[in-house]
């Protein structure tokens, strides 16, 4: 059990942003923590975020929700990964993605930020785009401002399918930890 993992859910702190599309990463981390009895506590010195630690499967994991707001998420990720000496291949970032239909998930070992400000920040602070990420589709705004859409809440109809989206995202993270990136990609990246 000497392998250590860092699982990061991106979002914005505070009641104003709770349950918004942009905070799907927070929602998934909260559910993952709940499943494994991991509680979150503020850790401003070590992580600039809210953190929990526990065992997932048979591996030690730290869960992090940055409290830096989306555009500065990278400072929290960098501080935490350095403090706990987590290599980038044992770090995964969970975030929303408007380029994917609602409910579709994609896990990748590396890649560009694709216009996502949270991922841009992580890349800038880590100095690489070679870190795993789990992108969770929140749907595409047909019209209007992108920022209004991602900072908006899910509709009642969408709320009904969120538990399944969260469960499949957790399964993808568990598979990544237990069986590696290839196995996780083969399972999670199939269209549902």
N, C-alpha and C positions, 0 to 999 in steps of 0.2 A: 504494500500500500504506500510506496514511496512516491508514486506519481501524483502530481498535484495539478489541478485544473482551475482555471478562472473563467467563469461564465458571466458575461456582462449583458445586461438588458438596457438598451438606450431609451431615453424618454426625457421629459422635463419634470422637475420636482414641483410639488404644490398642488393644492386642491383644484386650481384653475385648469390644470392639464390632466387630471385624473380621468381615466377612461376615454381619452382621445385616441384617434388612430395613431398619432405619433408616439403614443406611450404603450404600444402593444408589447414592446420589449420589457417594460416594467411589469406588465400584466403577466407575461409568461414567466418571468423570474419569480414573482410572488407566488404563482401556482406551483412552480418547481420547488421552491422553498417549503411551501405548505405540504407537498407530497412527501418530502423527506424530513420534516420536522426541523427545518432550518429557519431560524428567526433572524431578522435584520436589525442591525443597530448602526447608528451613525458612526462613521470612521473617517473623520475629516483629516486627520494627520496622515494616516496610511493610505487613504484612498480618495479623499474628497467625495465620499459617497456613503451610501447605506450598504452595509455588508453583512453577510452571514456565512457560516462555514459548517460543513458536515460531510457525511459520506453519501455518495450517490453510486449505487452498485457497490463496488468494493474500492472505490477511488475517492480520495480526498478532494473536495471541491470548495471553492470560495465563490459566492454569488455576489455580484456588485451591481447596484443601480446608482450611477453617477448623480451627484447633486449639483452639478456644474452647469446645467442646461445643455441642450443638445449640441449647440455650436462649440462647446468647450469640453465635450465628453472625453476627448483624447487625453486631456491632462489628468483626469481621474484614472483612466485605463493605464496610462503610463506609470503613474505613481504607484498604483496597486500592483501591477505586474512586476515592477522593479523591486518593490519592497519585499514581496513574497517570492521573488526569483522564479516567475512563471515564464517559460519559453513561449514564443508566439504560437507555436503549433499546439500548445495546451491552453490556448486562450480562444474563446469564441464570443463573438458579438452578435446579439440578437436585436434586430431592428425592423421597422416598418419599411414597406416598399410599395410605392404607388404604381410602379411599372408591372406589378404582378396582380392578377385578379384576386379579389377577396378570397382568402383561404388557401391560396396556393403558397407553398413554401419552397425555398431554394437554399441549399447549403453548399458552400464553396470553400475551398482551401485558401483562396486568394482572389483578388480582383479589384477593379477600380471602384471608387465610391459611388459612381453612377449618379452624381448630382446630390447625394444625400449628405447634408451638412454634418451629421454625427459621424458618419464614416470618413468624411474628409478630415475631420478633426482627429479621429483615431489614427488615420494614416499619417497626418502631419506630425503628431506627437511620437508615434512609434518609428517614423522614418521608413516605413515599408507598407506595401499593400498585401504583403504575404502573411496574412493572419486569417483564420477561419471566421466565417460569418454565416448567420442564418437570417435570411431575408424573408419576411412574412408579408404576403400580399394583403394590402388594405383597400384595394380597388383604385381605380383611376378617376379623378374628377373629370366629368364630361365637359364642364364649363366652370368658369369662375377662377378665383385665386387658389393656387396650390396650397399656400400657407393656411388659408381659411379651411380648406378641405382636411389637411392633416391634423390641424388643431381642433377640428370638429369631432363630435362624438358619433359613434356607430348608430345606425337607425335601429328601431325595434326589431325589424326583420333580421338585420345583420347580427344583433345581439344574440339571437337564437343559435347561430352557428359558431359563435366565438368559443364556447367550451370545446368543440371538436378541433378548432384551429389551435387552441392552446395545448390540448392533449397531443396532437400530432407534432407540434413543435417540441414539446418535452420529450416525446419518443425519439425524435431526430437527435436531440442533444444527448440523450442516454446512449443511443446507438453510436454516436461519434465518440463518446467516452469509452465505451466498452469494446467496440469493434473497429474503430478508425474511420477516417474520412471517406474512403471508397465505399464502404458498406453503408454509411449514412447517406451519401449522395445517391446511391442506387435506390435506396428505399424512399427517402424523403422527396427527391426531385421528380418522382413520377407524378404526373398530373392526377389530381383527385377530383 
